[in-house]
Amino acid sequence: MFCYIIGLAIALYWVKRYISWKNCDLRAAFEGKVAFITGGSSGIGEELTKELVKLGAKKVVIASRNVTEMERVKRECAHPDRVDFVQIDLSKPKEAMDKAIDYINKSELKSTGVDFVFNNAGLVMKEELINTDFQYCEYMINTNLMSHIAITKAFLPFMVENKRGHLVNTNSIAGMIGTRSLYSASKFGMTGFFKALRSEVKQHGINVTNIYPEFVKTNISKNALTGQGQQYGKTDDNIASGVDVDWAANVILKGVALKEHEVIVGRPMFHILPYVCALSSTISSRVTQMAYNKYKKDQEKSQKKE
């Protein structure tokens, strides 16, 4: 009997959640709001920028190293006048924090505050640890973890002062399941940091949403690094067959609008797998081994093409 009650409760929860997601009014959530997005020059960050502008955001500020690409994104937005950008190297966290603070103090954000900070930038390392120079271990952790802590540190005092704000963190399924050593280290770090931070900032009216996308059709594998710091330059098969970036951005924005704590962006298998792995260390180990075997197979296939 108890199992039936639990099953019914779970079914009712998912029905309620489905109705909430289906009826979610994104324009009401983002119209007139101010957002800051790292990694806004490409991929998910670019798509989020364009969608927020379409939804009536008052101002969207994007941060990246690539000024040319940020200028392109600005031009391609429905209302370019609502988009601004700042050049920030996220592999240098302290410098990134200082630049973000400097931008806030010199811009309208100092008076308007910021409603959303999307810690979205990220990097993939296409190499095993043993073949990776240590400087690129630091580069990976700085870009994927320490930079997000730095940007959050920059904006948090302003959010606390204004008693509002929403931190949105683009993580990865690799932040729930071990895939590649350095990449998962950075993503598991994000998971733990922002889960814990949620309790610290709740008292100040600040929300935290962690996003866990599966494979998304972006240039993330092309822009990945080898263990010696060169650009990988190829699109992996799993990225090529992944979900569309506009669909992923829509799911992310719905999760943010509904103030969800954790949002998995992907096909049904990716919603189930992390929780199955959490229940069994044996299954988790096997899934990690399968991910590694797939990586090695793709690597060998890529080398043969060369």
TORKOLPA-832055 format. One record per residue (C-alpha): x, y, z. Coordinates in steps of 0.1 Angstrom, whole numbers, plus 5000, padded with zeros to 4 digits. Example, Ala and Ser with C-alpha at 12.3 -4.5 7.8 and 13.67 -1.06 7.14 Angstrom:
# residues 2
512349555078
513749895071
This chain:
# residues 306
500050005000
502850245009
504550184976
501350274958
501050604978
504650684969
504050604932
500950824932
502751114948
505551084922
503051074894
501151374907
504451564910
505351504874
501851594862
502051924881
505551984868
504451914832
501552154835
503852424849
506452384822
503752384794
502152704807
505352884816
505253244804
508853334795
508153694785
506653764819
509753624836
512353814815
510754134801
512454444815
515154244833
518954274832
521253974825
524953914824
526153604804
529653464803
530553274771
527953484752
529953484720
528853134708
526852824716
524352814744
525453164756
524853314722
521453154720
520453264755
521453624746
519353634715
516353474732
516453704762
516454004739
513453864720
511653814753
512054184761
515054194784
516054554792
519754484789
521954174782
525654204788
527853924774
531453844784
534053664764
537553694751
536453714715
535354074708
534754004671
532253734679
530553934706
530054224681
528553974657
526153844683
525154194692
524454274655
522353964651
520054024681
516554154675
517354474694
521154534693
520754854714
519854634744
523154434742
526454534756
529654334759
532854324779
536154144771
537053904799
539553624799
537853354821
541053154823
542253424847
539653424875
541053714897
541353934866
537953834854
536453924888
538154264888
536954334852
533454244861
533454464892
534954754871
532254704844
529454714871
530855034887
531155214853
527855104838
524155134844
524254804863
525454994894
522055164896
519754914880
521254604896
521354274878
518554014877
520353714862
523953614861
524453314837
527753144845
527752984811
531352974797
533052634795
535752434780
536352064772
539751894775
540151614749
542951424766
543751184794
545351334826
548651144820
549151324787
548051664798
550551934808
549852064843
549452424831
546352314811
544952134842
545052474858
543652634827
540652394827
539852434864
540152814861
537952844831
535252594841
535152644879
537152924894
535953184868
532353114878
533253154915
534953484905
532053624885
529653524912
531853694938
531854014917
528054024914
526953884947
527454204968
525154394944
522554124945
522654114983
522354494984
519354484961
517754184978
517254014944
519153814918
519353474902
522553274895
522253034866
525052794861
525552594829
527152274842
527051934824
525851584828
529551534835
528951714867
526651434878
528451134862
532151084858
533251104821
536651264816
538951334846
539651704844
536351804828
534351614854
536451754882
535552104871
531952024867
531551834899
533152134916
530452354901
527752124913
529052124949
529852494950
526452624938
524452364957
526052484989
525852854979
522152824974
521652795012
523953095019
522153334995
518553225000
518153465030
518953755006
516253674981
518753524956
517953204936
520352944923
519652724893
522052454881
521752344845
522952004833
522951974795
523651664776
525351684742
524252004724
525052104688
527652374695
531352424687
532352304722
534352004708
535852204680
537052464706
538252194730
541952174740
544451894737
546751814765
549352044750
547052334747
546152314710
542652344697
541052014690
539252154659
536851864652
533151804659
532551474678
529851244666
527951274699
527951654696
526851634659
523851414669
523051614701
520051834708
519552164690
520952464708
517752664705
515752384721
518352364749
518152744755
514352724757
514552454784
517152644804
515052964803
511952774814
513852624843
515052964853
511653124850
510152854873
513052894897
513952524895
516952424916
518352164891
517452134854
518651844832
518551944795
518351644773
516551344761
514851104785
517850874791
519851174804
517151244829
517150894843
520850794841
522351034868
519850914894
520450554886
524150604889
523650784922
521850474936
524650224926
528350274926
528649964903
526350114877
528150454880
531550284875
530250094844
528750414829
532050594834
533950314818
531550314788
532050694785
535850644785
535650364759
533450584737
536050864740
538850624730
536950494701
536150844688
539850944693
541050644672
538450714646
539551074644
543250984641
542450744612
540651024593
543851224596
